[in-house]
Amino acid sequence: MQLDLQDYLRRQKERIDQALLGYIRRLCPSDLLLAPMEYAVMAGGKRLRPVLCLAAANAICGDGDPALPAACALEMIHTYSLIHDDLPAVDNDMLRRGKSTCHVKFGEATAILSGDAFLNMAFEVLSDAGDAPRQANASKWIQVIKIISTASGCRGMLDGQARDLAYEGVKLDHGELRQLHGLKTGALILSAVHSGAVIAGGASGQIDRLKRYAAKIGLAFQVVDDILNVTGDPELLGKAVGSDQLRGKNTYPGLMGLEASRQYAKGLVEDALQALAIFDNKADPLRAVARYIIDRNR
């Protein structure tokens, strides 16, 4: 039976949202931070990274539940990155997912602190998972902490964001742009799939294939983001379009043109699906997410 992706995403989002709120309300005793953190994390995100983490675990062992703490930690890190991206000193965005950005709603200082809180809470959640009573797989959680911290730090997402800012108005070639996007967007997506596979006890060959899949869809996701910044509907996207060109950012449409960018994203997804050829139908959610990436309109 073919997977109903929208129903799958809805059910996974409900699980993730419930778990996220549970963590935040338990680990954040400060009313001063709780309100902006809940506002930011519940603003309607796609939950792509946590969904991929759970789906990767499911592809290995048929059960995504053991990876739920990692999935929530990844969404916390993603939320922190969005809060900080939107700040006046970075992209100065007023809207995120159709709502006022965190600094507009709560003030710049509170937004900065809320982002900081999410980053630290993510690693509290991960370390708690490895230190849980009767936890026989603490070494796996240590490995996951390393995977996610590397992907979100200055060998991953932060370096990509720094390059994105530094190279505004500077024309990059295809290899340089691929590397920028691989760090800025792809690293955290890759860490989500890698983490889920490690927690589920994947063999080295399985993990290698899943990492190949993740690298391809991570880049495809950013290519489509670049396209939507040119052609997307602001009402559906929940944010302004055309901002990349105004800021002189390096994008695939700017480098290759729109149609070539669409074909490039399609090829990346086809490569990602080929990487999953060794897996049975437990990997169908991963296959469906890959196809969704190039068909999405927000």
N, C-alpha and C positions, 0 to 999 in steps of 0.2 A: 504494500500500500504506500502511495506517495506521501511524503511528509507535507503537512500543511504548515508552511513556514510561519505565517502570521499567527496561527494558533500557538505554535511552538515558542515563538518570540514572546508572545503575550504571557504564556505560562512561566517561562523563564524569568521574565521581567518581574512578575509578581513575587516569585521566590527571592530574587535578588533584592528587590525593594524592601521586602519585609525584613530580610537579614540585615541590610544596610541600616535601616531605621533602628533595629535592635541594637546593633553595635554602637551607633552614634549616641543613642539615648542612655546606654549603659556606660560608655567610656567618656562622655562629655558632661560633667556635672555643672558646667558653667552656663547659666541662662544667656549670658552675653554672647557666647559662641554657638549655642545650640540652635537658635533661631536662624542665623545666616547659614549654618551648615546644612540644616534640613532644607532650607529654601534652595540652596545651590544643588544639592544632590537629588532633590525630587522635582527638578525643573523640566523633566520630560525627556531625558536622554535615551538613546537607543540601546544602551547597555551592551554594546558590541563586544567590548573586551571581556567582561565577565561571562557573557554567553559563550564566547569562543573558549574560554578556560573550561567551563563546564562541559562543552561539547567535545573538547579534546580528551578530557578524562573519560567521557562516555565512549568515545571511539576506541579507547584502549580496553576498558573493563566493563562497559555497559552501565556505568553509574557515575553521574557527575557530582553527587552529593559530597564526597570527600574533598572536593576542590572548592567548595563554597566559600571558605574563609579567604582563599587566594582570589577568587572572583570578586569578592567585596573589596579586598585591599586594592585590587587593580582599578576598580571604579572610584575609590577614594583618591587614588593618585591621579587618575584622569580628571576628576572634578577639581582637584587642587590646581592642575595645569590650566584648566579652562578659566578658573577664577583669576589666576595670575595673567594669563594671556589677554584677558579683557581689560586689564587695568590701564589707566591713562598713559603710563610709562611704556606700555608695550603696544597693544593694538587699539586701545581706547574705544572699545565697542560698548554701545549702549544697550544692545539686545543680545540675548542668548536664548535660543529655543523659544523665541516669541515673548520672552519676559525680560524685565529690566535685569541687567547684569548685577552681580552681587555688590560691586562697589557703588553702583547707582542706588540700589535699594538700601544698603546699610552703611555706606561710607567707605572710602578707600582704605583706611587703616583697619577697619573691621574685616574687610574682604581679604586683605593680606594675611591677617591673623587666622582667618577661617581656612584659607588655603594651606597655611603652615600646619594647622591642626589636622587637616585631612592627611597630609603627607606623613606626619608622625603617627597618627592613628592607624594608618595602613600597616606600618611595621609592628605596631602593638598587636594588631589582629593576627598577623603572620606568626609572630613569635609565640603568642598565646596558643595558636593551633599546634605548634610543635612541642609545646610544654603542657599539653592537656593531659589529664589523668589517663593512664593506660595507653598513652600514645607510643606505639611501637615504631613509628616511622619519623622520629624527630630529625634524622639526618636528611630525609627528603625535604622537610620544611626549611632546614638550613640552606639546602641547595636552591629552593624556591626563593628564599630571601635574597640570595646572591643574584639569581636570575633577574628578579624584579628591580632590585636596587641598581644593578648595572644598567638595565634598560631605561630606567627613569632618571639616571644621573648624567654626569658629564661624559660618559661613554655611550650615551643614548639620547633620550628625548631632550635633555637640557642643551646638549651640544647642537642638536638639530634646531632648536629654537634660537640659540645664539647665532647660528649661521643664517637662519631665516631673516633675522633683524640686520645682521652685519652686511648681507648681500643685497639689501633693498637697493634697486637702481643699478646693480652690477649684473651683467649678463653671464649666467652660468651655462656650461655646456651640458649635454645629456648626462654624462657620468657624474658630474658634480651635483646636478639637480637630483638624480637618483639617490646619491649618497645623502644629501640633505633630507629628503623625504623619508629615506630609510631610517634615519635617526629620529627625526621630528615626530613622525607618525608610526612608522613601521616597527620601531624597537619595542614599544609597549604592546602592540598587537602580537608580535612574535613572542614576547615574554608571557603573554596570556596563554597561548597555545602550548608553549614549552612547559609552563608551570603545571597546567592541567595534565599533561602527559606524564610528567615526573611524579606527581602525586598519585596517579593511577597505576604506577609501576610499569610504564612502557619500556620495552626493549630498545636498545640503541638504534636499531634499524627503523623501528616505528617512530621514535622521536625524531630521527633525521628527516624522515618523510614529512612529519607534521611541521617541523621547522621550515622545510622548503615550502610547503603549502602556505604557512603563515607569512613568510617573507614576500611571497607573490601577492597575497591578498592585501597585506599591509600597504604595499606600494600602489596597488590598484585602488584601494580606498582613497588614498591621497590624490591620485590622478582624477578620480571622479569628483572629489571635493573641489579640485581646481576647476573642473568643467562646470560644476554647479555654481561656482562663484561668478561665472560668466553668464550662464543660461538659466539658472534656477529661478524659481518663484520665491520672492522674499516671504510671502505668507506661509508657504510650506516649509521653507528653511528656518524661519523664525529669526532671521538675521539679514543684514543688508547684503546685497550682491554688488559686484564691481569693485569691492574694496581692494582686492589683490592688485588690480591694475593701477588704481589710484596711489597705492603705496609703493609701486614699482617692485612688487614681489616676483620672484622667479616661480613660474608655473608651467605645467605642461602645455596648456593651450597657447601660452605666450611663446613657448619654445617650438612647438610642433604644429600648432593649429588645432582647432576643435576636432575635426574628423580623425586626424591622425592620433590624437589623444584618446579618442573613444576606441579606436582599433587597438591601441597599445594596452589600454585597460582590459579589453576583451581577451587579448593574448595572454596577459598576466593571469587572468582567472582560468583560462584553459590550462595553463601550466600548473596552476594550483590544484585543479581537479585531477590532473594526471598524477600529481604527487600522492594523491589519496587512493590510487588504484590498488594498493595492497590491502586496503581495509574493506571490511564487509559493510552491511547496512547500518551498523552502529555509528558509522561516520557520515551518515546522510545529513544530519544537521550541519556539519561542516561544509558539505557540498552545497546545501541550500543557501547557507550564508554567503558563500563565494559568489553564487549567481545573483543573490540579492544586491551585492555591492555594486555591480555595474547596472542594475535595473532601478536603483533607488532614485527618488527625486528630492531627498532631503538628508 
